[in-house]
Amino acid sequence: MSSATTFDLAGKRALVHASSKGLGKATAERLAADGATVTVASSDERRVEGAREEIADATGSDVHAVVCDLADEASIRDATGTAIDAMGGLDVLVTNHPGPTGTTFEEATIDDFDDVYDSVLRNTIVSVDAAIDALEDGGGSIVNLVAASTQESTGGSVTADTMRPGIYALSKCLANEYGDRDVRSNCLCPRGIMTDRIEHKLGLRAERQGIDCEAAYQQRTDAVPMGRFGDPEEFGTAAAFLASDASSFVTGQWLAVDGGWLDRFL
């Protein structure tokens, strides 16, 4: 992996959740490339071990792997403890969660809201709770991955758009409560970063509208001021910034990595 911008993460120890693929993997790889010792975590043992090998080969850094089921509190706590033991401590926690299925309020059931609370907000709370003591020991950075699109919901994702803002609030509360203990907490907010998930969604859009994938791609990039999708490496660079001492006076904030897609000013 190469980049014009690098951050010094030598000596940092990072746990990245849901990092066997997609933006989680891109984040883990970038942290490792900048010198951090990284533990990748996923519920799929084969996939997470594959990610560990790929990141270690690409970066030459020390990379560990743990199996972690984000739907299971005990699994989160066990995986966190295993990662901390393997790395000898923890300086960076990257929380992440699967993308919920889109649904309208009319379609959604109370059970759907409960399920997304568990899979989006509750597991983020548990992940932080399991790691916070280790992060306090010497200071640390919490980077919460949460979709930028949540800030201007256009409907069709009511369960996710109801639960994800709780991560913003959690992050701000952590920043206030742990700032004097040298623990920072920020949200990193992707939109329009080209991953397998985006490719899948473009395919669904094309099928739904009866157009080809190229036209679906053009529709989406036309909405981005920069006129293109982002690269996962660009997202990883932003994660490395928030994880590093370069952002030592940045906490309680959200950073959109979206090519200007988000229309909100404040």
Residue frames relative to the residue before (quaternion, step in Angstrom):
aa qw qx qy qz dx dy dz
M 1.0000 0.0000 0.0000 0.0000 0.00 0.00 0.00
S 0.0532 -0.7992 0.5986 0.0147 3.58 -0.93 0.87
S 0.0486 0.7849 -0.6165 0.0392 3.53 -1.19 0.56
A 0.5312 -0.6311 0.4587 0.3304 3.55 -1.11 0.67
T 0.7514 0.3105 -0.1707 0.5567 3.58 1.17 -0.58
T 0.0040 0.7877 -0.6160 0.0130 3.56 -0.91 0.92
F 0.2209 -0.7485 0.6115 0.1303 3.53 -1.28 0.49
D 0.4559 -0.6967 0.4863 0.2652 3.55 -1.01 0.82
L 0.0486 0.8047 -0.5865 0.0779 3.56 -0.40 1.27
A 0.2834 0.7702 -0.5206 0.2353 3.58 1.21 0.40
G 0.7957 0.2611 -0.2220 0.4995 3.55 -0.85 1.00
K 0.5805 0.5695 -0.3789 0.4418 3.60 1.25 -0.22
R 0.1872 -0.7624 0.6122 0.0948 3.55 -1.15 0.73
A 0.0541 -0.8457 0.5279 -0.0557 3.54 -0.58 1.23
L 0.1633 -0.7343 0.6516 0.0976 3.53 -1.15 0.80
V 0.0684 -0.8036 0.5912 -0.0080 3.56 -0.71 1.13
H 0.2760 -0.7872 0.5332 0.1411 3.56 -0.52 1.18
A 0.8393 0.1419 -0.1294 0.5086 3.56 -1.28 0.56
S 0.4064 0.7667 -0.3938 0.3033 3.54 0.98 0.93
S 0.4086 0.7048 -0.4915 0.3079 3.59 1.09 0.55
K 0.7903 0.0615 -0.0384 0.6084 3.60 1.27 -0.21
G 0.7890 0.3861 -0.2278 0.4201 3.53 -1.36 -0.06
L 0.8256 -0.2307 0.1689 0.4865 3.54 -1.16 -0.65
G 0.5855 0.5670 -0.3723 0.4439 3.57 1.12 -0.55
K 0.6715 0.4805 -0.2916 0.4829 3.56 0.94 -0.89
A 0.6357 0.5271 -0.3321 0.4557 3.59 0.95 -0.84
T 0.6400 0.5186 -0.3145 0.4717 3.57 1.04 -0.78
A 0.6676 0.5028 -0.3030 0.4580 3.58 0.86 -0.97
E 0.6625 0.5089 -0.3116 0.4528 3.57 0.94 -0.87
R 0.6651 0.4992 -0.3175 0.4557 3.58 0.94 -0.81
L 0.6333 0.5204 -0.3374 0.4629 3.60 0.96 -0.78
A 0.6552 0.5016 -0.3033 0.4765 3.56 0.99 -0.85
A 0.6476 0.5315 -0.3205 0.4421 3.59 0.96 -0.86
D 0.7098 0.4292 -0.2496 0.4997 3.57 1.13 -0.64
G 0.7224 -0.5133 0.2213 0.4070 3.56 1.24 0.43
A 0.5233 0.6473 -0.4229 0.3582 3.60 1.21 -0.08
T 0.3897 -0.6109 0.6179 0.3052 3.49 -1.34 0.39
V 0.1016 -0.8406 0.5316 -0.0206 3.56 -0.60 1.16
T 0.1422 -0.7294 0.6585 0.1193 3.52 -1.24 0.66
V 0.2073 -0.7610 0.6047 0.1108 3.55 -0.77 1.08
A 0.1245 -0.8069 0.5769 0.0248 3.56 -1.04 0.82
S 0.1631 0.7577 -0.6176 0.1333 3.55 -1.05 0.86
S 0.5423 -0.6231 0.4523 0.3362 3.55 -1.20 0.44
D 0.6691 0.4735 -0.2824 0.4983 3.59 1.26 -0.40
E 0.3694 -0.7770 0.4646 0.2096 3.57 -0.28 1.28
R 0.6663 0.5032 -0.3134 0.4523 3.59 0.87 -0.90
R 0.6940 0.4861 -0.2860 0.4475 3.57 0.87 -0.94
V 0.6801 0.4879 -0.3115 0.4499 3.59 0.91 -0.83
E 0.6259 0.5081 -0.3453 0.4804 3.59 1.08 -0.61
G 0.6221 0.5311 -0.3359 0.4670 3.58 1.06 -0.70
A 0.6439 0.5108 -0.3145 0.4750 3.57 1.00 -0.84
R 0.6245 0.5421 -0.3403 0.4476 3.58 0.96 -0.83
E 0.6792 0.4912 -0.2941 0.4593 3.57 0.86 -0.97
E 0.6649 0.5115 -0.3089 0.4482 3.59 0.89 -0.91
I 0.6827 0.4777 -0.2958 0.4671 3.59 0.89 -0.90
A 0.6405 0.5176 -0.3263 0.4641 3.59 0.97 -0.81
D 0.6644 0.4998 -0.3038 0.4653 3.60 0.95 -0.86
A 0.6980 0.4900 -0.2755 0.4435 3.58 0.95 -0.87
T 0.7997 0.3291 -0.1391 0.4825 3.58 1.01 -0.79
G 0.3539 -0.7388 0.4960 0.2879 3.58 1.14 -0.56
S 0.5208 0.6468 -0.4034 0.3843 3.58 1.27 0.20
D 0.5802 -0.5606 0.4650 0.3645 3.52 -1.37 0.26
V 0.0356 0.8177 -0.5681 0.0852 3.59 -0.47 1.21
H 0.1439 -0.7790 0.6080 0.0534 3.55 -0.92 0.99
A 0.2076 -0.7656 0.5937 0.1351 3.56 -1.28 0.27
V 0.0180 -0.7725 0.6345 0.0171 3.55 -1.11 0.75
V 0.3910 -0.6738 0.5700 0.2613 3.53 -1.18 0.62
C 0.0775 0.8043 -0.5788 0.1096 3.56 -0.72 1.10
D 0.1839 -0.7661 0.6109 0.0776 3.54 -0.70 1.14
L 0.3141 -0.7952 0.4896 0.1712 3.58 -0.31 1.24
A 0.5996 0.5471 -0.3628 0.4578 3.59 1.27 -0.14
D 0.7140 0.4129 -0.2114 0.5244 3.58 1.30 -0.24
E 0.4006 -0.7465 0.4769 0.2342 3.60 -0.43 1.19
A 0.6551 0.5155 -0.3220 0.4488 3.58 0.90 -0.87
S 0.6364 0.5282 -0.3249 0.4587 3.58 1.05 -0.78
I 0.6319 0.5243 -0.3328 0.4637 3.60 0.98 -0.80
R 0.6927 0.4774 -0.2836 0.4603 3.56 0.84 -0.97
D 0.6524 0.5073 -0.3192 0.4638 3.59 0.96 -0.81
A 0.6695 0.5041 -0.2983 0.4568 3.58 0.91 -0.93
T 0.6368 0.5267 -0.3248 0.4600 3.57 1.02 -0.80
G 0.6615 0.5053 -0.2983 0.4670 3.56 0.95 -0.89
T 0.6396 0.5228 -0.3165 0.4662 3.57 1.01 -0.83
A 0.6586 0.5084 -0.3050 0.4634 3.59 0.95 -0.88
I 0.6618 0.5027 -0.3111 0.4610 3.58 0.90 -0.90
D 0.6485 0.5105 -0.3173 0.4670 3.59 0.97 -0.82
A 0.6760 0.5127 -0.2962 0.4387 3.58 0.92 -0.95
M 0.7598 0.3783 -0.1973 0.4906 3.58 1.00 -0.85
G 0.4611 -0.6974 0.4365 0.3325 3.57 1.25 -0.25
G 0.7935 -0.1170 0.0538 0.5947 3.57 1.20 0.46
L 0.2762 -0.7505 0.5760 0.1696 3.55 -1.32 -0.10
D 0.1046 -0.8037 0.5852 0.0260 3.57 -0.90 1.01
V 0.7880 0.1763 -0.0692 0.5858 3.58 1.17 -0.61
L 0.0503 -0.7614 0.6460 0.0232 3.55 -0.95 0.96
V 0.0872 -0.7682 0.6329 0.0426 3.56 -0.85 1.00
T 0.1756 -0.7812 0.5921 0.0913 3.56 -0.56 1.16
N 0.0077 0.7818 -0.6202 0.0635 3.53 -1.12 0.72
H 0.0653 -0.7999 0.5953 0.0383 3.57 -1.17 0.37
P 0.5894 -0.5673 0.4248 0.3876 3.60 -1.18 0.45
G 0.5075 -0.6348 0.4874 0.3193 3.56 -1.21 0.50
P 0.3705 -0.7484 0.5024 0.2244 3.62 -0.57 1.11
T 0.5595 -0.5836 0.4710 0.3528 3.55 -1.24 0.45
G 0.4703 -0.6893 0.4755 0.2786 3.58 -0.90 0.91
T 0.1199 0.7769 -0.6113 0.0911 3.55 -1.05 0.78
T 0.4352 -0.6704 0.5294 0.2844 3.56 -1.22 0.47
F 0.6528 -0.4946 0.3815 0.4286 3.57 -1.27 0.25
E 0.6356 0.5420 -0.3308 0.4391 3.58 0.99 -0.80
E 0.7062 0.4570 -0.2570 0.4758 3.56 1.02 -0.81
A 0.6586 0.5647 -0.3134 0.3863 3.58 1.01 -0.82
T 0.2654 -0.7261 0.6115 0.1685 3.52 -1.23 0.63
I 0.6571 -0.4816 0.3829 0.4354 3.56 -1.27 0.22
D 0.6140 0.5447 -0.3448 0.4553 3.58 1.06 -0.69
D 0.6105 0.5438 -0.3501 0.4571 3.60 1.07 -0.69
F 0.6479 0.5014 -0.3164 0.4782 3.58 0.98 -0.83
D 0.6384 0.5239 -0.3253 0.4606 3.58 0.98 -0.81
D 0.6565 0.5218 -0.3115 0.4469 3.56 0.95 -0.90
V 0.7006 0.4514 -0.2778 0.4778 3.59 0.91 -0.88
Y 0.5525 0.5613 -0.3983 0.4702 3.60 1.11 -0.47
D 0.6802 0.4914 -0.2875 0.4616 3.58 0.90 -0.94
S 0.7644 0.4212 -0.2105 0.4404 3.56 0.82 -1.03
V 0.7422 0.3727 -0.2196 0.5119 3.60 1.19 -0.37
L 0.8211 0.2791 -0.1345 0.4793 3.58 0.49 -1.17
R 0.6839 0.4995 -0.3133 0.4297 3.58 0.76 -0.97
N 0.6846 0.4783 -0.3184 0.4486 3.60 0.84 -0.85
T 0.5928 0.5430 -0.3715 0.4644 3.61 1.15 -0.48
I 0.6366 0.5205 -0.3172 0.4724 3.57 0.99 -0.86
V 0.6755 0.4873 -0.2968 0.4671 3.58 0.87 -0.94
S 0.6316 0.5458 -0.3341 0.4377 3.60 0.96 -0.84
V 0.6697 0.4768 -0.2924 0.4886 3.57 0.97 -0.87
D 0.6566 0.5268 -0.3180 0.4363 3.57 0.87 -0.91
A 0.6680 0.5087 -0.2965 0.4550 3.57 1.03 -0.81
A 0.7577 0.4079 -0.1900 0.4726 3.58 1.13 -0.64
I 0.5280 0.7106 -0.3952 0.2451 3.57 1.13 -0.62
D 0.6359 0.5321 -0.3522 0.4341 3.62 0.92 -0.74
A 0.6668 0.4895 -0.2989 0.4758 3.58 0.96 -0.86
L 0.6447 0.5197 -0.3254 0.4564 3.60 1.03 -0.73
E 0.6305 0.5391 -0.3289 0.4514 3.58 1.08 -0.67
D 0.6353 0.5382 -0.3273 0.4468 3.56 1.11 -0.60
G 0.8284 0.0344 -0.0686 0.5549 3.55 0.13 1.31
G 0.5550 -0.6174 0.3924 0.3960 3.59 1.25 -0.08
G 0.0855 0.8163 -0.5656 0.0795 3.56 -1.14 0.49
S 0.3742 -0.7106 0.5586 0.2071 3.51 -1.39 0.07
I 0.1670 -0.7442 0.6407 0.0883 3.54 -1.00 0.95
V 0.0586 -0.7791 0.6242 0.0011 3.56 -0.82 1.06
N 0.1294 -0.8124 0.5678 0.0293 3.56 -0.46 1.24
L 0.2472 -0.7669 0.5752 0.1408 3.58 -0.63 1.11
V 0.1827 0.7745 -0.5808 0.1714 3.58 -0.64 1.12
A 0.5556 -0.6760 0.3761 0.3047 3.57 -0.73 1.11
A 0.4732 -0.6771 0.4930 0.2730 3.58 -0.94 0.95
S 0.5921 0.6095 -0.3669 0.3786 3.60 1.06 -0.69
T 0.5239 0.6442 -0.4029 0.3850 3.59 1.21 -0.45
Q 0.6628 0.5446 -0.3100 0.4100 3.59 1.06 -0.69
E 0.7761 0.1547 -0.1375 0.5956 3.59 1.21 -0.15
S 0.0587 -0.8495 0.5243 0.0036 3.52 0.66 1.16
T 0.1826 -0.7811 0.5901 0.0911 3.53 -1.01 0.89
G 0.6489 -0.5184 0.3120 0.4614 3.57 1.25 0.32
G 0.6971 0.4819 -0.3469 0.4018 3.52 -1.29 0.34
S 0.7548 0.2485 -0.1758 0.5811 3.59 1.28 -0.05
V 0.0741 0.8760 -0.4758 0.0279 3.53 1.02 0.82
T 0.6587 0.5061 -0.3424 0.4391 3.63 0.91 -0.75
A 0.6816 0.4708 -0.2913 0.4785 3.59 0.87 -0.91
D 0.7043 0.4749 -0.2752 0.4502 3.58 0.90 -0.93
T 0.6076 0.5157 -0.3550 0.4887 3.58 1.27 -0.19
M 0.7527 0.4206 -0.2142 0.4589 3.58 0.91 -0.90
R 0.6379 0.5738 -0.3462 0.3794 3.60 0.92 -0.81
P 0.6174 0.5399 -0.3847 0.4234 3.67 0.92 -0.63
G 0.5498 0.6097 -0.3963 0.4110 3.58 1.18 -0.41
I 0.6069 0.5426 -0.3576 0.4576 3.59 1.15 -0.56
Y 0.6023 0.5347 -0.3590 0.4717 3.60 1.04 -0.69
A 0.6831 0.4866 -0.2894 0.4613 3.57 0.85 -0.97
L 0.6260 0.5313 -0.3314 0.4648 3.58 0.98 -0.85
S 0.6671 0.5179 -0.3014 0.4427 3.57 0.87 -0.97
K 0.6589 0.4991 -0.3053 0.4729 3.58 0.96 -0.84
C 0.6417 0.5178 -0.3206 0.4661 3.59 0.97 -0.82
L 0.6466 0.5108 -0.3185 0.4685 3.57 0.98 -0.83
A 0.6266 0.5410 -0.3343 0.4505 3.58 0.99 -0.84
N 0.6849 0.4812 -0.2799 0.4701 3.58 0.95 -0.88
E 0.7265 0.4677 -0.2484 0.4378 3.55 0.88 -0.96
Y 0.8030 0.3000 -0.1325 0.4976 3.57 0.99 -0.82
G 0.3690 0.7588 -0.4749 0.2501 3.59 1.23 0.11
D 0.7128 0.4388 -0.2678 0.4771 3.58 0.92 -0.84
R 0.6412 0.4643 -0.3338 0.5118 3.57 1.32 0.11
D 0.5122 -0.6917 0.3735 0.3459 3.55 1.32 0.40
V 0.5038 0.5725 -0.4714 0.4428 3.56 1.03 0.83
R 0.1634 -0.7924 0.5847 0.0589 3.56 -0.69 1.14
S 0.0778 -0.7915 0.6053 0.0323 3.57 -1.16 0.61
N 0.0814 0.7949 -0.5918 0.1060 3.55 -0.75 1.13
C 0.3541 -0.6984 0.5747 0.2376 3.54 -1.31 0.34
L 0.1584 -0.7575 0.6290 0.0736 3.53 -1.02 0.91
C 0.1306 -0.8714 0.4715 -0.0348 3.49 -0.37 1.35
P 0.1338 -0.8270 0.5429 0.0582 3.60 -0.22 1.23
R 0.1367 0.7334 -0.6657 0.0150 3.47 -1.36 0.43
G 0.8383 0.1618 -0.1248 0.5054 3.54 -0.88 0.90
I 0.4198 0.6533 -0.5102 0.3697 3.57 1.07 0.71
M 0.4127 -0.7580 0.4496 0.2303 3.58 -0.58 1.14
T 0.1549 0.7473 -0.6251 0.1635 3.53 -0.58 1.28
D 0.7150 -0.4044 0.3226 0.4703 3.58 -1.28 -0.02
R 0.6215 0.5525 -0.3383 0.4405 3.58 1.06 -0.75
I 0.6637 0.4887 -0.3070 0.4757 3.59 0.95 -0.86
E 0.6254 0.5318 -0.3388 0.4597 3.58 0.98 -0.79
H 0.6388 0.5181 -0.3182 0.4715 3.57 1.01 -0.83
K 0.6784 0.4922 -0.2952 0.4587 3.59 0.89 -0.90
L 0.6196 0.5243 -0.3446 0.4717 3.58 1.08 -0.65
G 0.6278 0.5330 -0.3275 0.4632 3.57 1.05 -0.74
L 0.6546 0.5020 -0.3083 0.4737 3.56 1.00 -0.83
R 0.6275 0.5314 -0.3283 0.4648 3.59 1.03 -0.80
A 0.6561 0.5142 -0.3102 0.4570 3.57 0.91 -0.92
E 0.6649 0.5031 -0.2984 0.4646 3.56 0.94 -0.90
R 0.6656 0.5210 -0.2980 0.4436 3.55 0.94 -0.94
Q 0.7627 0.3698 -0.1938 0.4939 3.58 0.98 -0.83
G 0.4357 -0.7144 0.4499 0.3120 3.59 1.27 -0.11
I 0.5348 0.5891 -0.4204 0.4362 3.56 1.07 0.79
D 0.5480 -0.5996 0.4379 0.3852 3.58 -1.21 0.16
C 0.6947 -0.5047 0.3224 0.3983 3.57 -1.28 0.38
E 0.6100 0.5591 -0.3533 0.4365 3.58 1.08 -0.67
A 0.6590 0.4960 -0.3057 0.4757 3.56 1.02 -0.81
A 0.6271 0.5282 -0.3288 0.4686 3.57 1.04 -0.77
Y 0.6227 0.5381 -0.3188 0.4701 3.56 1.05 -0.83
Q 0.6748 0.5015 -0.2935 0.4549 3.57 0.90 -0.96
Q 0.5962 0.5677 -0.3584 0.4402 3.59 1.04 -0.74
R 0.7174 0.4595 -0.2568 0.4563 3.53 0.85 -1.00
T 0.6903 0.4677 -0.3015 0.4624 3.60 0.88 -0.81
D 0.5633 0.5910 -0.3836 0.4316 3.59 1.18 -0.46
A 0.6709 0.5027 -0.2873 0.4633 3.59 1.19 -0.58
V 0.6453 0.5126 -0.3105 0.4738 3.59 1.28 -0.22
P 0.4887 -0.6853 0.4460 0.3042 3.63 -0.66 1.00
M 0.6953 0.4537 -0.2820 0.4809 3.61 1.04 -0.67
G 0.4486 -0.7592 0.3976 0.2537 3.57 1.33 0.05
R 0.7472 0.2968 -0.2111 0.5560 3.60 1.15 0.45
F 0.5164 -0.5680 0.5179 0.3774 3.52 -1.35 0.09
G 0.4905 -0.6468 0.4984 0.3043 3.53 -1.26 0.45
D 0.4343 -0.6646 0.5449 0.2696 3.51 -1.31 0.42
P 0.5795 -0.6008 0.4077 0.3700 3.64 -0.96 0.75
E 0.6076 0.5601 -0.3615 0.4318 3.60 1.08 -0.63
E 0.6186 0.5324 -0.3456 0.4632 3.59 1.09 -0.65
F 0.6356 0.5095 -0.3219 0.4825 3.55 1.06 -0.73
G 0.6411 0.5346 -0.3179 0.4496 3.57 0.98 -0.85
T 0.6113 0.5521 -0.3454 0.4496 3.58 1.07 -0.72
A 0.6522 0.5022 -0.3111 0.4750 3.59 0.97 -0.83
A 0.6330 0.5237 -0.3277 0.4666 3.58 1.04 -0.76
A 0.6449 0.5206 -0.3184 0.4602 3.57 0.99 -0.84
F 0.6061 0.5510 -0.3480 0.4560 3.59 1.04 -0.72
L 0.7154 0.4469 -0.2635 0.4680 3.58 0.78 -1.01
A 0.6531 0.5091 -0.3119 0.4658 3.59 1.14 -0.55
S 0.7031 0.5071 -0.2518 0.4303 3.56 1.13 -0.68
D 0.6365 -0.5223 0.4112 0.3910 3.52 -1.35 0.15
A 0.4710 0.6646 -0.4451 0.3721 3.60 1.25 -0.08
S 0.7314 0.3430 -0.2068 0.5519 3.58 1.23 -0.51
S 0.1791 0.8603 -0.4662 0.1019 3.58 1.18 0.59
F 0.7465 0.3221 -0.2119 0.5423 3.63 1.19 -0.41
V 0.5430 0.5808 -0.4032 0.4530 3.56 1.23 0.58
T 0.2877 0.7386 -0.5729 0.2085 3.58 -0.61 1.12
G 0.7817 0.3081 -0.2483 0.4820 3.54 -1.19 0.61
Q 0.5794 0.6015 -0.3526 0.4221 3.59 1.26 0.34
W 0.2392 -0.7141 0.6201 0.2199 3.51 -1.38 0.11
L 0.1550 -0.7817 0.6021 0.0484 3.53 -1.03 0.91
A 0.2263 -0.7785 0.5745 0.1124 3.55 -0.57 1.21
V 0.1010 -0.7480 0.6543 0.0468 3.56 -0.94 0.97
D 0.3341 0.7834 -0.4232 0.3092 3.54 0.32 1.31
G 0.5104 -0.6740 0.4148 0.3364 3.60 1.20 0.25
G 0.6783 -0.4951 0.2892 0.4594 3.58 1.21 0.46
W 0.3511 0.7783 -0.4657 0.2326 3.58 1.32 0.13
L 0.6631 0.5247 -0.3097 0.4348 3.57 0.93 -0.92
D 0.3281 -0.7856 0.4989 0.1622 3.58 -0.70 1.09
R 0.5592 0.6279 -0.3982 0.3667 3.59 1.15 -0.46
F 0.3407 -0.7155 0.5730 0.2089 3.54 -1.13 0.73
L 0.7833 0.0136 0.0146 0.6214 3.58 0.95 -0.92
